[in-house]
Amino acid sequence: MDLVLRDVRVVDGTGGASYRADVGVTAGRISGIRREAGGARLSGARVLDAAGLALAPGFIDMHAHSDLALLRDPDHSAKAAQGVTLEVIGQDGLSYAPVDDATLAQVRQAITGWNGDGSGIDFDWRTVGEYLDRLDHGFDGRGIAVNAAYLIPQGTVRMYAVGWDDRPATDAELAHMKRLVAESMEQGAVGLSSGLTYTPGMYANDSELTELCRVVAGYDGYYCPHHRSYGAGALQAYEEMVALTQRAGCALHLAHATMNFGVNKGRAPELLALLDTALDAGADISLDTYPYTPGCTTLVAMLPSWASEGGPDAILERLRDESAAEKIRHHMEVIGADGCHGVPIEWDTIEISGVTAPGLADHIGRTVAESARRRGEAPWVTARRLLIDDALGSTILQHVGHEENVRQIMRHRVHTGGSDGILQGAKPHPRAYGTFPQYLGRYARELGVLTLEECVAHLTSRPAARLRLTDRGLIREGYRADLVLFDPDTVAAGSTFDVPRTLPTGIPHVLIDGRFVIEDGRRTDVLAGRSVRRGA
């Protein structure tokens, strides 16, 4: 064998009891498992004494925003050091394929706050297949830091076929979108994502989304919506997604399935009852969450959808117009904009986490309300100026979650882990660097919300099953050697809201395809990541 992990506590991903064993790796696969007192010890070219450590399958981040980071940063320790060996990207309905030249320029501007503007990256792809090929090539043909699967971004597809108009698609436009989705699934995408509080994807009605989901279902993919509200009407928004996918015959994976804002405090049991009823009736549903209460997105996402019609340039034009800007303010502060989930915005919950213009850095780490007080002006004045001066590129933390909801949802039988990690900004959400050790250290070891074995299953075999991966997510002979070695007594997130880019502790080794990407707590120069395509 190439490698033997000696005397390790195997937490195999099934959720069953852990056990002590030697585990062998050969040619990137698990080639032997010898349980304690189970005969002759395994031997290999290298033997690593793993006494005191737990061995788990590599963690799968079901909701990642590393679409450009994987091509910009060969190190990518933000994820690799957490034990993440596979990320699912193309989230929230907005990413970089499939596109034409005009759509690419628009989407780069629209999600600068998520991923940066992509300067320094050669956008030499237009189709999903070409983007996945680019991930495979990575850095000088050597690949990327971790593996990546891709969801077709429905908002980008609509931008390509319809534009930024708030109207139903024509028959020809719908046919174009269905063709783009089919081609993208054939090229290796695992499903379809939506961001239904983000323009232009949110302009799609249920009939349009159902038709696209029918295409996805034909390829055994899944639909992953950021649905229409996590605030006012959140339960109805969840019901809409369940009903829509049942009509389409499509599997459903609910993105960052939270219940936020004051209107939803303590209401997680209502969501879980809704899901249990559908599951018991035979629906194919899963969900992901991150183990934190605040959310993270862009400041421009808070605007009402009508203010975004026409795209980024039209948004800026409206913000510069006094009459239009006042109408936007009224919708946000009084009525409750759909961009803010139908809830009147509370500026003391909106913390600026990143800006693209260096001259605006003094806003970072302060709420909009705090920045406004320092300037002696109304919060909307500060927010409006920031949107204009930063060309819509500012990112925010939104402090609107509830701990009791977080804990109840993560216990659910179809729960998986997803960081929703936005890596941009001077002060990003700590979930980008800490989600998986936070699950293991705080919620399993310290709080006992999950047992260690349950927690590992949520982060490994459950997401692998959703992705239809038949050789990942479990410690079994023949499975890929995507593995994490961690100390269950010390594993912890290092990232905090004050120091969010700190790497975790207690995860000394991470392997992808049997190669060490983290060794003795340090990132190696190994680039073992590749695209993971539908049916692979």
C-alpha positions as a printed Julia matrix, in Angstrom:
536×3 Matrix{Float64}:
   0.0     0.0     0.0
   1.13    3.56   -0.61
   0.03    4.75    2.82
  -1.24    3.19    6.02
  -3.01    5.24    8.67
  -2.2     3.29   11.79
  -4.48    2.89   14.82
  -6.97    5.59   13.82
 -10.53    6.09   15.1
 -12.65    5.58   11.99
 -15.77    7.72   11.81
 -16.92    6.2     8.57
 -19.7     8.57    7.48
 -22.61    6.19    8.02
 -23.56    7.7    11.36
 -22.84    4.37   13.05
 -20.44    3.82   15.93
 -16.82    4.65   15.29
 -14.13    1.97   15.56
 -10.35    1.68   15.72
  -8.51    0.38   12.67
  -5.62    0.6    10.26
  -6.69    2.1     6.94
  -4.64    1.63    3.77
  -4.51    3.8     0.66
  -3.27    2.72   -2.75
  -3.39    4.7    -6.01
  -5.83    7.25   -4.61
  -8.32    4.7    -3.26
  -8.99    3.13    0.12
  -7.41   -0.27   -0.33
  -7.72   -1.87    3.07
  -9.43   -1.53    6.44
  -8.1    -3.73    9.23
 -10.15   -3.38   12.42
  -8.53   -3.62   15.84
  -7.68   -7.25   16.67
  -8.7    -8.16   13.14
  -5.61  -10.02   11.99
  -2.25   -8.93   10.6
  -1.54   -5.18   10.62
  -1.55   -3.42    7.27
   1.81   -2.42    5.86
   2.79    0.16    3.29
   5.46    2.38    1.82
   4.56    5.0     4.45
   2.94    4.39    7.81
   1.42    7.33    9.69
   0.79    6.82   13.4
  -2.75    8.24   13.79
  -3.41    7.23   17.4
  -5.6     9.84   19.05
  -6.96   11.1    15.72
 -10.29   10.51   14.03
 -10.5     9.64   10.33
 -13.5    10.81    8.32
 -14.35   11.0     4.64
 -13.51   14.37    3.13
 -16.09   17.03    3.95
 -18.4    18.19    1.18
 -19.35   21.86    1.21
 -22.83   21.85   -0.28
 -22.96   25.63   -0.71
 -19.75   27.37   -1.75
 -18.88   30.59   -3.54
 -15.37   29.63   -4.69
 -16.22   29.91   -8.4
 -13.27   32.24   -9.08
 -11.23   31.61   -5.92
 -10.4    28.12   -7.19
  -8.84   29.7   -10.28
  -7.21   32.62   -8.47
  -5.71   30.98   -5.39
  -3.84   27.68   -5.68
  -3.5    27.56   -1.88
  -7.2    27.92   -1.01
  -6.52   27.05    2.61
  -9.81   28.67    3.55
 -11.44   25.39    2.55
  -8.62   22.85    2.4
  -7.61   23.48    6.02
 -11.18   22.77    7.17
 -11.05   19.3     5.64
 -13.2    20.25    2.66
 -12.33   18.04   -0.28
 -15.3    18.93   -2.52
 -17.21   22.18   -2.98
 -20.51   22.67   -4.8
 -20.32   25.99   -6.66
 -22.57   27.85   -9.11
 -24.84   28.77   -6.2
 -27.71   31.2    -5.73
 -28.5    31.43   -9.42
 -25.47   33.53  -10.37
 -22.17   32.3   -11.76
 -20.02   32.42  -14.88
 -21.36   29.73  -17.22
 -23.19   29.32  -19.51
 -22.67   32.82  -20.92
 -22.05   34.85  -24.01
 -19.69   37.83  -23.98
 -22.34   40.34  -22.9
 -23.74   38.12  -20.14
 -20.27   37.41  -18.8
 -19.53   41.12  -18.47
 -22.84   41.69  -16.67
 -22.52   38.8   -14.25
 -18.95   39.75  -13.38
 -20.22   43.18  -12.36
 -23.31   41.84  -10.62
 -21.46   39.51   -8.22
 -18.23   41.4    -7.71
 -19.14   41.48   -4.02
 -19.19   37.69   -3.91
 -16.15   36.8    -5.96
 -14.28   39.96   -6.94
 -14.29   41.24  -10.5
 -12.08   38.43  -11.78
  -9.21   40.66  -12.81
  -6.19   38.5   -13.49
  -8.31   35.51  -14.55
  -8.53   34.54  -18.19
 -12.24   34.0   -18.81
 -11.56   31.68  -21.72
 -14.76   29.65  -21.3
 -18.37   30.26  -22.23
 -20.1    26.9   -21.63
 -20.34   24.84  -18.46
 -18.21   22.13  -20.04
 -15.49   24.64  -20.85
 -15.58   26.03  -17.32
 -15.23   22.53  -15.85
 -12.35   21.88  -18.24
 -10.74   25.07  -16.97
 -11.04   23.8   -13.39
  -9.43   20.52  -14.43
  -6.54   22.42  -16.01
  -6.27   24.74  -13.02
  -2.79   26.08  -12.54
  -0.43   25.12  -15.38
  -2.34   21.9   -15.97
  -1.87   20.74  -12.37
  -5.47   21.14  -11.22
  -6.97   23.1    -8.33
  -6.84   22.95   -4.53
 -10.01   20.91   -3.9
 -12.64   19.17   -6.01
 -15.63   21.11   -7.35
 -19.09   20.22   -8.64
 -21.17   22.82  -10.49
 -24.8    23.91  -10.43
 -26.25   25.71  -13.45
 -27.08   29.26  -12.29
 -30.69   29.96  -13.3
 -30.28   33.73  -12.95
 -27.35   33.69  -15.34
 -29.33   31.53  -17.76
 -32.21   34.04  -17.63
 -29.78   36.93  -18.08
 -28.43   35.2   -21.2
 -31.82   34.35  -22.73
 -34.13   37.13  -21.49
 -31.94   39.9   -20.1
 -32.77   41.97  -17.03
 -36.46   42.56  -17.81
 -39.04   41.88  -15.1
 -41.53   39.94  -17.24
 -42.48   36.38  -18.17
 -40.23   34.7   -20.7
 -41.59   34.26  -24.2
 -41.98   30.75  -25.57
 -38.79   31.21  -27.6
 -36.87   32.48  -24.58
 -38.09   29.6   -22.42
 -37.04   27.13  -25.13
 -33.61   28.8   -25.19
 -33.26   28.49  -21.41
 -34.31   24.84  -21.46
 -31.75   24.18  -24.17
 -29.01   25.89  -22.15
 -29.92   23.83  -19.07
 -29.98   20.57  -21.01
 -26.62   21.28  -22.65
 -25.1    22.21  -19.3
 -26.36   19.03  -17.64
 -24.95   16.99  -20.5
 -21.6    18.73  -19.97
 -21.43   17.67  -16.33
 -23.46   20.02  -14.11
 -25.12   18.29  -11.16
 -28.23   20.46  -11.01
 -29.74   23.94  -11.16
 -29.52   26.75   -8.61
 -31.66   29.86   -8.18
 -31.37   33.07   -6.22
 -34.99   34.13   -5.97
 -34.24   37.28   -4.02
 -31.56   38.22   -6.58
 -32.19   39.77   -9.97
 -32.7    38.76  -12.69
 -33.42   35.21  -11.52
 -36.2    36.34   -9.2
 -38.19   37.62  -12.18
 -38.95   34.0   -13.15
 -42.42   32.75  -12.23
 -43.17   29.26  -10.94
 -44.22   27.98  -14.35
 -40.85   28.93  -15.83
 -38.93   27.39  -12.94
 -40.99   24.2   -13.17
 -40.13   23.8   -16.84
 -36.41   24.18  -16.12
 -36.64   21.71  -13.24
 -38.26   19.16  -15.54
 -35.16   19.34  -17.72
 -32.9    18.87  -14.69
 -34.97   15.91  -13.49
 -34.45   14.22  -16.85
 -30.74   14.04  -16.03
 -31.26   12.92  -12.4
 -30.06   16.3   -11.14
 -31.47   18.43   -8.35
 -32.83   21.93   -7.88
 -31.11   24.11   -5.28
 -33.05   27.32   -4.67
 -32.25   30.28   -2.51
 -35.99   30.77   -2.35
 -38.11   33.89   -2.36
 -37.98   34.8     1.32
 -36.16   33.86    4.5
 -38.13   36.53    6.38
 -41.78   37.52    5.9
 -43.6    34.62    4.27
 -40.65   32.25    4.67
 -42.82   29.16    5.22
 -44.87   29.96    2.14
 -41.64   30.33    0.18
 -40.51   26.89    1.33
 -43.92   25.45    0.44
 -43.62   26.97   -3.03
 -40.32   25.19   -3.66
 -41.62   21.84   -2.38
 -44.73   22.05   -4.56
 -42.82   23.26   -7.61
 -40.3    20.42   -7.55
 -43.0    17.84   -6.92
 -44.82   19.04  -10.04
 -41.57   18.82  -11.98
 -40.6    15.43  -10.55
 -37.27   16.94   -9.51
 -35.17   16.4    -6.39
 -34.97   19.44   -4.11
 -32.06   20.71   -2.04
 -32.87   23.79    0.03
 -29.96   26.23    0.2
 -28.98   27.68    3.6
 -32.34   26.6     4.98
 -32.77   29.17    7.71
 -35.67   30.95    9.38
 -34.5    34.53    9.92
 -35.68   37.91   11.2
 -37.91   38.55   14.2
 -41.0    37.19   12.45
 -39.47   33.7    12.4
 -37.96   33.43   15.86
 -38.72   29.96   17.22
 -40.47   28.78   14.04
 -38.01   26.11   12.89
 -40.4    23.31   14.01
 -42.98   24.58   11.51
 -40.45   24.33    8.67
 -39.35   20.85    9.74
 -42.96   19.65    9.97
 -43.55   20.9     6.43
 -40.51   18.99    5.19
 -41.38   15.82    7.13
 -44.87   15.76    5.61
 -43.39   15.98    2.11
 -40.66   13.43    2.84
 -43.14   10.95    4.29
 -45.17   11.33    1.1
 -42.13   10.32   -0.96
 -40.54   13.66   -1.88
 -36.77   13.71   -2.47
 -35.61   16.65   -0.32
 -32.39   17.65    1.42
 -31.08   20.92    2.81
 -27.93   22.62    4.01
 -27.14   25.15    6.71
 -24.11   26.91    8.18
 -23.6    26.87   11.99
 -23.88   30.61   12.59
 -26.74   33.07   13.04
 -25.78   36.03   10.77
 -26.11   35.86    7.02
 -23.84   37.34    4.37
 -24.56   38.84    0.96
 -24.15   42.12   -0.92
 -25.61   45.47    0.06
 -27.24   45.86   -3.36
 -29.16   42.64   -2.77
 -31.23   44.49   -0.16
 -32.87   46.71   -2.81
 -36.38   46.05   -4.13
 -36.35   43.96   -7.3
 -37.9    46.7    -9.44
 -34.88   48.88   -8.67
 -32.61   46.28  -10.27
 -34.5    45.86  -13.52
 -32.15   46.55  -16.41
 -29.0    45.46  -14.6
 -26.17   47.14  -12.64
 -25.95   50.31  -14.74
 -29.69   50.88  -14.4
 -29.46   50.38  -10.62
 -26.78   53.03  -10.34
 -28.8    55.41  -12.5
 -31.8    55.02  -10.18
 -29.66   55.53   -7.09
 -28.31   58.78   -8.5
 -31.83   60.06   -9.23
 -33.34   61.76   -6.17
 -36.93   60.74   -6.86
 -36.1    57.1    -7.64
 -33.75   56.89   -4.65
 -36.47   58.15   -2.31
 -38.85   55.51   -3.66
 -36.19   52.85   -3.02
 -35.69   54.12    0.53
 -39.42   54.02    1.24
 -39.71   50.43    0.01
 -36.72   49.34    2.06
 -37.42   51.19    5.31
 -41.22   51.29    5.42
 -42.78   48.63    3.19
 -40.11   45.94    3.31
 -38.33   45.24    0.02
 -38.38   41.78   -1.52
 -34.58   42.01   -1.62
 -34.7    42.14    2.2
 -37.19   39.26    2.37
 -40.22   41.47    2.78
 -39.04   42.86    6.13
 -38.4    46.6     6.67
 -34.64   46.95    6.86
 -33.0    47.54   10.23
 -29.76   49.35    9.51
 -28.24   48.38   12.86
 -28.27   44.73   11.69
 -26.43   45.46    8.42
 -22.65   45.33    8.97
 -20.3    46.24    6.11
 -17.85   43.35    5.7
 -16.06   44.36    2.52
 -15.69   47.08   -0.11
 -13.98   47.14   -3.48
 -12.92   50.81   -3.36
 -10.0    51.28   -0.89
 -11.18   54.76    0.05
 -14.3    53.28    1.64
 -12.48   50.96    4.04
 -13.5    52.95    7.12
 -17.0    51.46    6.74
 -15.73   47.91    7.27
 -16.7    46.33   10.57
 -19.38   48.91   11.26
 -23.1    48.69   10.77
 -24.7    51.12    8.35
 -26.35   52.76   11.37
 -22.95   53.22   13.07
 -21.36   54.69    9.95
 -24.31   57.05    9.57
 -24.03   58.26   13.18
 -20.34   58.99   12.69
 -21.27   61.13    9.7
 -24.25   62.77   11.3
 -26.68   61.59    8.62
 -29.54   59.19    8.08
 -28.61   55.53    7.45
 -30.13   55.54    3.97
 -27.91   58.46    2.98
 -24.86   56.46    4.03
 -26.07   53.28    2.33
 -26.97   55.07   -0.89
 -23.58   56.8    -1.09
 -21.79   53.52   -0.39
 -23.7    51.7    -3.13
 -22.82   54.41   -5.66
 -19.2    55.0    -4.63
 -18.43   51.27   -4.44
 -20.2    50.52   -7.75
 -22.49   48.01   -5.98
 -19.51   45.95   -4.79
 -19.98   46.16   -1.0
 -20.58   42.98    1.0
 -22.5    42.78    4.25
 -23.16   40.63    7.28
 -26.83   40.58    8.18
 -27.42   39.89   11.88
 -30.92   38.46   11.69
 -30.67   34.78   12.71
 -31.8    32.8    15.76
 -29.68   30.22   17.55
 -32.6    27.95   18.49
 -33.6    27.72   14.81
 -30.02   26.92   13.78
 -29.77   24.05   16.27
 -33.14   22.51   15.49
 -32.65   22.55   11.73
 -29.17   20.99   11.9
 -30.62   17.96   13.71
 -32.96   17.12   10.84
 -32.71   13.79    9.04
 -31.9    15.37    5.63
 -29.57   18.1     6.86
 -26.12   18.64    5.33
 -23.43   21.27    5.87
 -22.81   24.21    3.57
 -20.59   27.18    4.37
 -22.13   29.73    2.0
 -18.63   31.12    2.35
 -17.99   34.42    0.58
 -14.22   34.88    0.53
 -14.23   38.52   -0.56
 -13.9    41.54    1.68
 -11.59   42.66    4.43
 -13.82   41.17    7.11
 -15.73   38.22    5.62
 -18.17   36.04    7.51
 -16.17   33.53    9.6
 -18.23   30.69    8.12
 -15.97   30.85    5.04
 -13.01   29.66    7.13
 -14.77   27.89    9.98
 -18.0    26.07    9.1
 -16.79   22.46    9.32
 -14.65   22.68   12.48
 -17.46   24.76   14.01
 -19.83   21.83   13.46
 -17.36   19.34   14.91
 -16.0    21.41   17.78
 -18.84   23.6    18.98
 -22.02   21.8    17.98
 -20.89   18.18   18.35
 -18.24   18.19   21.11
 -19.19   21.24   23.2
 -22.97   21.49   22.85
 -23.87   17.9    22.0
 -26.42   18.96   19.41
 -25.13   16.07   17.3
 -22.91   13.13   18.18
 -19.56   13.09   16.42
 -20.71   10.21   14.23
 -23.94   11.98   13.3
 -22.1    15.2    12.56
 -19.64   13.51   10.22
 -22.5    11.82    8.35
 -24.14   15.23    7.8
 -20.89   16.5     6.28
 -19.98   13.48    4.14
 -22.3    10.64    3.15
 -25.48   12.72    3.06
 -24.12   15.29    0.62
 -22.46   12.53   -1.42
 -25.85   10.82   -1.74
 -27.48   14.06   -2.89
 -24.74   14.45   -5.53
 -25.25   10.81   -6.62
 -21.58   10.04   -5.89
 -21.03    6.32   -5.53
 -17.38    6.33   -4.44
 -17.17    9.26   -2.02
 -18.58   10.13    1.38
 -17.77    6.88    3.25
 -14.7     5.06    4.58
 -15.0     1.89    2.52
 -12.62   -0.18    0.46
 -12.62    0.99   -3.14
 -13.81    4.5    -2.29
 -11.72    7.51   -3.19
  -9.18    8.43   -0.57
 -10.57   11.89    0.11
  -9.9    11.85    3.84
  -9.68   14.09    6.89
  -7.68   13.33   10.02
  -8.68   15.46   13.0
  -8.41   15.5    16.77
 -11.97   15.2    18.12
 -10.85   16.66   21.47
  -9.38   19.87   20.06
 -10.85   20.52   16.61
 -12.21   24.06   16.51
 -12.82   26.96   14.2
 -10.14   29.62   14.49
 -12.15   32.19   12.59
 -14.22   34.71   14.51
 -16.2    37.78   13.54
 -13.26   39.9    14.71
 -10.55   37.79   13.03
 -12.39   35.88   10.3
  -9.44   34.7     8.19
  -7.93   32.5    10.92
  -7.51   28.82   10.04
  -8.91   26.05   12.23
  -7.05   23.99   14.8
  -7.08   20.25   15.32
  -7.07   19.2    11.64
  -3.49   18.06   10.95
  -4.0    16.09    7.73
  -6.28   16.28    4.68
  -5.96   14.03    1.64
  -7.52   14.23   -1.81
  -7.12   11.16   -4.01
  -4.64    9.86   -1.47
  -2.38   12.92   -1.71
  -1.72   15.2     1.23
  -3.08   18.68    0.63
  -2.72   19.47    4.35
   0.14   17.71    6.14
   1.09   18.32    9.76
  -1.24   21.3     9.74
   0.39   23.0     6.76
  -0.78   23.41    3.19
   1.37   21.44    0.76
   1.86   22.4    -2.9
  -0.36   19.51   -4.05
  -3.19   20.44   -6.44
  -5.3    17.3    -6.4
  -8.67   18.94   -7.07
 -10.62   18.44  -10.28
 -14.16   18.96  -11.48
 -16.64   16.33  -10.31
 -19.16   15.92  -13.1
 -22.64   14.45  -13.14
 -22.46   10.7   -13.46
 -18.75   10.6   -12.69
